[in-house]
Amino acid sequence: MPPERRTFLQLLIFATGLFAVQTFWGFNSATLPLYLDELTGSKTLTGLVLSIGGVFGAVMPVVVGALSDRTHTRMGRRKPFIMGGWAAVLVSLALLYATTNIFSAIIYSLFLYAGFFTAIGPYFALLPDLTPPEQRGTAAGLMFLMGGLGILSFMFFGARSWDQGRVLPFACAAAGIFVAAMVMIVGTRERSDGAPPAFTERLLGEASRNRPVLVFLAAMTCWWTGLWMVMVFFVIAVRDMLGVSTQDAVMKLLFLIVAYVAFALPAGMLGDRLGHRRVTAAGLAILVLSMFVMGFTSSIATVWILLFLTGAGYAVVLTVAYTYFLKLIPAERTAGYLGLYMGCQNGALLVGPAIAGLIIDTLGPRAMFMCAAAFIAAGLILVMSRRLR
């Protein structure tokens, strides 16, 4: 039985979950690299430490997604994993704040990423559980709008205060995650569909025979490798490339996120209207162009324009590609397939930061932007492939 249409308030409460998700990514992109850079003194080593998260990003969503599809509790299929994952994140943030030892920081980072990737797969699987197909573009757009507000609030209140100390960045991350996650968990009621279905075939075996799914996942791995290169090292790269302060670099990232927030909901609605594949390809093309030019320009005015375009393209790729993938997968195994989606997206974290750190140390930050553009271009080529039709 398909889910009933949701009210705007119901969609908004559910969307607050992405406020927590994007608060985490704001911390991961703007604060955690600076924290690790201080401990290690090496951007290459910092990139390698951050890439540890890719191990969990590649494995945890797949495993947890499959378990979630088979789980039946009084709270639902998804909420137990969401609650447990966010609890582990909050504990890990407290431990990271308290340590200045690189080895301890690596261990706590493992728990941080393990908790995060436990929570997000089941959360994203809730959207198709709760909304009918005709509402999913709008619902996803509202999700990523709230997510943008999450990362914006963290950047404004937490990340830009790093030069004055680490208290506010860590406190803002913990508070944003806790409040937003609790609003979503308490305010969203999962559907009661009875016992989970019995599966006669393993997820990976089924997915391996679905060519459109395989091509999409390969494309997404390419473009997220490029995006992780830029997002994780954006503040450090822009600071060194343009010779500006950390606060100034954070403000430029903040502007990029403002553009992303502004385009999130319109992008979701545009995908429903013009076609998800076509709009996804347009967003990727914008990202390729803006990042390639970023590697050459020295004009501050041009940088602001490129940041605006990057934010718009990023909004399209996040919002529309997600709803496009939902059209390619079977409804009864949503969390399992979205686990594969998250596994490829976040598994790219294994290589993206490591490549970026190495390139910055050897060729400079401008080369990082051009290399990222090449990875995203590879994803664009696969999206336009006939095998994805």
C-alpha positions as CSV (number, residue, x, y, z in Angstrom):
1,M,0.0,0.0,0.0
2,P,1.6,3.3,-1.0
3,P,2.1,6.0,1.7
4,E,-0.4,8.8,2.1
5,R,0.3,12.4,1.2
6,R,2.1,14.3,3.9
7,T,1.3,17.8,5.1
8,F,3.9,20.5,4.9
9,L,4.4,20.4,8.7
10,Q,5.0,16.6,8.6
11,L,7.6,17.0,5.8
12,L,9.3,19.9,7.7
13,I,9.6,17.9,10.9
14,F,11.1,15.0,9.0
15,A,13.4,17.3,7.2
16,T,15.0,18.5,10.5
17,G,16.8,15.2,10.5
18,L,19.0,16.5,7.7
19,F,19.8,19.6,9.8
20,A,21.6,17.2,12.0
21,V,23.3,15.4,9.1
22,Q,24.6,18.6,7.5
23,T,25.7,20.0,10.9
24,F,27.9,17.0,11.1
25,W,29.2,17.6,7.6
26,G,29.9,21.2,8.4
27,F,32.0,20.1,11.3
28,N,33.7,17.4,9.2
29,S,34.5,19.9,6.4
30,A,35.5,23.1,8.3
31,T,36.6,22.1,11.8
32,L,37.8,18.6,11.9
33,P,40.5,19.2,9.2
34,L,41.8,22.2,11.1
35,Y,41.8,20.2,14.3
36,L,43.7,17.3,12.7
37,D,46.0,19.6,10.9
38,E,47.1,21.1,14.2
39,L,47.7,17.6,15.6
40,T,49.6,16.1,12.6
41,G,51.3,19.1,11.0
42,S,50.8,17.4,7.6
43,K,47.9,17.9,5.1
44,T,48.7,14.5,3.6
45,L,48.4,12.8,7.0
46,T,45.3,14.8,7.7
47,G,43.7,13.6,4.5
48,L,44.6,10.0,5.3
49,V,43.0,10.3,8.8
50,L,39.9,11.8,7.3
51,S,39.8,9.0,4.8
52,I,39.3,6.6,7.6
53,G,35.7,7.7,7.6
54,G,35.4,6.2,4.1
55,V,35.9,2.7,5.4
56,F,32.7,3.1,7.5
57,G,31.0,5.1,4.7
58,A,31.5,2.2,2.3
59,V,30.4,-0.6,4.6
60,M,28.1,0.6,7.4
61,P,25.2,2.0,5.2
62,V,25.0,-1.2,3.3
63,V,25.0,-3.5,6.4
64,V,22.7,-1.2,8.4
65,G,20.4,-0.7,5.5
66,A,19.9,-4.4,4.9
67,L,19.4,-4.9,8.7
68,S,16.9,-2.0,8.8
69,D,14.8,-3.5,6.0
70,R,14.5,-6.7,8.0
71,T,13.9,-5.1,11.4
72,H,10.6,-4.9,13.1
73,T,10.3,-3.1,16.5
74,R,7.7,-1.0,18.3
75,M,9.6,2.1,17.3
76,G,9.8,1.0,13.7
77,R,12.4,-0.3,11.3
78,R,14.5,2.9,11.1
79,K,14.4,4.7,14.4
80,P,16.5,2.3,16.5
81,F,19.5,2.7,14.1
82,I,19.0,6.4,13.8
83,M,18.9,6.9,17.6
84,G,21.9,4.6,18.3
85,G,24.0,6.2,15.6
86,W,23.5,9.8,16.7
87,A,24.2,8.8,20.4
88,A,27.6,7.4,19.3
89,V,28.3,10.6,17.4
90,L,27.6,12.8,20.4
91,V,29.8,10.7,22.7
92,S,32.6,10.8,20.1
93,L,32.5,14.6,19.8
94,A,32.9,14.9,23.5
95,L,35.9,12.6,23.5
96,L,37.5,14.4,20.5
97,Y,37.2,17.7,22.2
98,A,38.9,16.4,25.3
99,T,42.0,14.9,23.6
100,T,45.1,16.4,22.1
101,N,46.7,13.1,21.3
102,I,46.7,12.1,17.6
103,F,46.4,8.4,18.3
104,S,43.4,8.9,20.6
105,A,41.9,11.3,18.0
106,I,42.1,8.6,15.3
107,I,40.3,6.1,17.6
108,Y,37.6,8.6,18.5
109,S,37.2,9.5,14.8
110,L,36.5,5.8,14.1
111,F,33.6,5.8,16.5
112,L,32.4,9.2,15.2
113,Y,32.1,8.0,11.6
114,A,30.7,4.6,12.6
115,G,27.9,6.3,14.5
116,F,27.2,8.7,11.8
117,F,27.0,6.2,9.0
118,T,24.8,4.0,11.2
119,A,22.2,6.8,11.4
120,I,22.1,8.3,7.9
121,G,21.1,5.2,5.8
122,P,17.9,4.4,7.7
123,Y,17.1,8.2,7.8
124,F,17.3,8.5,4.0
125,A,15.2,5.4,3.7
126,L,12.4,7.0,5.7
127,L,11.6,9.4,2.9
128,P,10.2,6.8,0.4
129,D,8.7,5.0,3.4
130,L,6.7,8.1,4.4
131,T,6.0,9.9,1.1
132,P,4.2,9.0,-2.2
133,P,6.3,9.2,-5.4
134,E,4.7,12.5,-6.5
135,Q,5.8,14.3,-3.3
136,R,9.4,13.0,-3.1
137,G,11.1,15.7,-5.2
138,T,9.5,18.4,-3.0
139,A,10.2,16.4,0.2
140,A,13.9,15.9,-0.8
141,G,14.2,19.6,-1.7
142,L,12.8,20.5,1.8
143,M,15.2,18.1,3.4
144,F,18.2,19.6,1.7
145,L,16.9,23.1,2.5
146,M,16.9,22.2,6.2
147,G,20.3,20.5,5.8
148,G,21.7,23.7,4.3
149,L,20.3,25.7,7.2
150,G,22.1,23.2,9.5
151,I,25.5,23.6,7.9
152,L,25.0,27.4,7.6
153,S,24.2,27.7,11.3
154,F,27.3,25.7,12.2
155,M,29.5,27.7,9.9
156,F,28.2,31.0,11.2
157,F,28.2,30.2,14.9
158,G,30.8,27.5,15.2
159,A,33.4,27.1,12.4
160,R,34.4,30.7,12.0
161,S,35.4,31.0,15.6
162,W,38.2,28.4,15.3
163,D,41.0,30.9,15.5
164,Q,39.6,32.0,19.0
165,G,39.4,28.4,20.3
166,R,37.8,25.0,19.8
167,V,34.9,25.4,22.4
168,L,32.3,26.9,20.1
169,P,32.9,24.7,17.1
170,F,32.5,21.5,19.1
171,A,29.6,22.8,21.2
172,C,27.7,24.1,18.2
173,A,28.1,20.7,16.4
174,A,26.9,18.8,19.4
175,A,23.9,21.1,20.1
176,G,22.8,21.2,16.4
177,I,22.9,17.5,16.0
178,F,21.1,16.7,19.3
179,V,18.2,19.2,18.9
180,A,17.6,18.5,15.3
181,A,17.8,14.7,15.6
182,M,15.4,14.7,18.6
183,V,12.8,16.8,16.8
184,M,12.8,14.4,13.9
185,I,12.7,11.2,16.0
186,V,10.0,12.5,18.4
187,G,7.9,14.2,15.7
188,T,8.0,11.5,12.9
189,R,5.9,8.4,13.2
190,E,6.9,5.4,11.0
191,R,4.2,3.5,9.2
192,S,3.2,0.2,10.7
193,D,3.5,-2.4,7.9
194,G,3.7,-5.5,10.0
195,A,6.6,-7.9,9.9
196,P,9.3,-7.3,7.4
197,P,9.2,-9.3,4.1
198,A,11.3,-12.4,3.7
199,F,14.0,-11.9,1.1
200,T,15.0,-14.8,-1.1
201,E,18.0,-13.1,-2.7
202,R,20.9,-11.2,-1.4
203,L,21.0,-7.5,-1.9
204,L,24.4,-7.4,-3.7
205,G,23.5,-10.2,-6.0
206,E,20.3,-8.5,-7.0
207,A,21.9,-5.1,-7.5
208,S,24.7,-6.5,-9.6
209,R,22.2,-7.5,-12.2
210,N,20.5,-4.1,-12.3
211,R,22.6,-2.2,-14.9
212,P,21.1,1.2,-14.4
213,V,21.8,1.0,-10.7
214,L,25.4,-0.1,-11.3
215,V,26.1,2.7,-13.7
216,F,24.5,5.3,-11.4
217,L,26.5,4.1,-8.4
218,A,29.8,4.2,-10.5
219,A,28.9,7.7,-11.6
220,M,28.2,8.9,-8.1
221,T,31.4,7.4,-6.8
222,C,33.3,9.5,-9.4
223,W,31.6,12.8,-8.7
224,W,31.7,12.3,-4.9
225,T,35.4,11.7,-5.0
226,G,35.8,15.1,-6.6
227,L,33.3,16.7,-4.2
228,W,35.0,15.3,-1.1
229,M,38.4,16.6,-2.3
230,V,37.0,20.1,-2.4
231,M,34.6,20.0,0.6
232,V,37.1,18.6,3.1
233,F,40.0,20.8,2.1
234,F,38.0,23.9,1.0
235,V,38.9,26.1,3.9
236,I,42.6,25.1,3.9
237,A,42.9,25.4,0.1
238,V,41.2,28.7,-0.2
239,R,43.1,30.2,2.7
240,D,46.5,29.2,1.1
241,M,45.5,29.9,-2.5
242,L,44.1,33.4,-1.9
243,G,46.3,34.3,1.1
244,V,43.3,35.1,3.4
245,S,42.6,34.3,7.0
246,T,40.8,31.2,8.2
247,Q,37.7,33.3,9.0
248,D,37.6,34.7,5.5
249,A,37.9,31.3,4.0
250,V,35.1,30.0,6.2
251,M,32.9,33.0,5.1
252,K,33.5,32.0,1.4
253,L,32.4,28.5,2.2
254,L,29.4,30.0,4.0
255,F,28.5,31.9,0.8
256,L,28.7,28.7,-1.2
257,I,26.3,27.0,1.3
258,V,23.9,30.0,1.1
259,A,23.7,29.4,-2.7
260,Y,23.1,25.7,-2.0
261,V,20.3,26.5,0.4
262,A,18.7,28.9,-2.0
263,F,18.6,26.3,-4.8
264,A,17.8,23.2,-2.8
265,L,14.0,23.3,-2.9
266,P,13.7,24.8,-6.4
267,A,16.1,22.0,-7.6
268,G,13.9,19.3,-6.2
269,M,10.8,20.8,-7.8
270,L,12.6,21.3,-11.1
271,G,13.7,17.7,-11.2
272,D,10.1,16.5,-10.8
273,R,9.1,18.8,-13.6
274,L,11.9,18.5,-16.2
275,G,13.3,15.0,-15.4
276,H,15.7,13.9,-12.7
277,R,18.4,12.6,-15.1
278,R,18.5,15.7,-17.2
279,V,18.6,18.1,-14.2
280,T,21.3,16.0,-12.5
281,A,23.5,16.2,-15.6
282,A,23.0,20.0,-15.7
283,G,24.1,20.3,-12.1
284,L,27.2,18.2,-12.7
285,A,28.1,20.3,-15.7
286,I,27.9,23.4,-13.6
287,L,30.2,21.9,-11.0
288,V,32.8,20.8,-13.6
289,L,32.9,24.3,-15.1
290,S,33.1,26.2,-11.9
291,M,35.7,24.1,-10.2
292,F,37.9,24.0,-13.3
293,V,37.9,27.8,-13.6
294,M,38.5,28.1,-9.8
295,G,41.9,26.4,-10.4
296,F,43.0,29.2,-12.6
297,T,41.5,32.4,-11.4
298,S,43.1,34.9,-9.1
299,S,40.3,37.4,-9.2
300,I,38.3,37.7,-5.9
301,A,35.2,38.9,-7.8
302,T,35.4,35.8,-10.1
303,V,35.8,33.6,-7.1
304,W,32.5,34.8,-5.6
305,I,30.7,34.1,-8.9
306,L,32.2,30.6,-9.0
307,L,31.2,29.9,-5.5
308,F,27.6,30.9,-6.3
309,L,27.6,28.5,-9.3
310,T,29.2,25.7,-7.3
311,G,26.5,26.1,-4.6
312,A,23.8,25.8,-7.3
313,G,25.3,22.8,-8.9
314,Y,25.8,21.1,-5.5
315,A,22.2,21.7,-4.6
316,V,21.1,20.0,-7.8
317,V,23.4,17.0,-7.4
318,L,22.4,16.4,-3.7
319,T,18.7,16.8,-4.2
320,V,17.8,15.6,-7.7
321,A,20.3,12.7,-8.0
322,Y,18.9,11.2,-4.7
323,T,15.3,11.3,-6.0
324,Y,16.4,9.9,-9.4
325,F,18.0,6.9,-7.7
326,L,14.7,6.2,-5.9
327,K,13.2,5.6,-9.3
328,L,15.7,2.9,-10.1
329,I,15.3,0.7,-7.1
330,P,12.6,-1.7,-5.8
331,A,10.3,-0.2,-3.2
332,E,10.5,-3.2,-0.8
333,R,14.2,-3.0,-0.4
334,T,14.6,0.8,0.0
335,A,17.1,0.9,2.9
336,G,19.2,-1.8,1.4
337,Y,19.6,0.0,-1.9
338,L,20.0,3.3,-0.2
339,G,22.8,1.7,1.8
340,L,24.6,1.0,-1.4
341,Y,23.9,4.6,-2.4
342,M,25.4,5.9,0.8
343,G,28.2,3.3,0.6
344,C,29.4,4.7,-2.7
345,Q,28.8,8.4,-1.8
346,N,30.7,8.1,1.5
347,G,33.1,5.4,0.4
348,A,34.5,8.0,-1.9
349,L,35.7,9.6,1.4
350,L,38.3,6.8,1.4
351,V,40.2,8.4,-1.5
352,G,39.0,11.9,-2.0
353,P,40.7,13.6,1.0
354,A,43.8,11.5,0.7
355,I,44.2,12.5,-3.0
356,A,43.4,16.2,-2.2
357,G,46.0,16.3,0.6
358,L,48.7,14.8,-1.6
359,I,47.9,17.1,-4.5
360,I,48.0,20.2,-2.2
361,D,51.3,19.2,-0.7
362,T,52.9,18.5,-4.1
363,L,51.2,20.7,-6.7
364,G,49.3,23.3,-4.7
365,P,45.6,24.0,-4.0
366,R,44.8,25.1,-7.5
367,A,45.6,21.7,-8.9
368,M,43.2,20.2,-6.4
369,F,40.3,22.1,-7.9
370,M,41.2,21.0,-11.4
371,C,41.6,17.3,-10.4
372,A,38.2,17.5,-8.6
373,A,36.7,18.8,-11.8
374,A,38.0,15.8,-13.7
375,F,36.4,13.3,-11.3
376,I,33.1,15.1,-11.5
377,A,33.3,15.2,-15.3
378,A,33.8,11.4,-15.3
379,G,30.5,11.1,-13.3
380,L,28.8,13.3,-15.8
381,I,29.8,11.1,-18.7
382,L,28.4,8.1,-16.9
383,V,25.1,9.8,-16.1
384,M,24.7,10.6,-19.8
385,S,25.5,7.0,-20.8
386,R,22.7,5.1,-22.5
387,R,23.2,2.3,-20.0
388,L,21.6,4.5,-17.3
389,R,18.3,4.8,-19.2
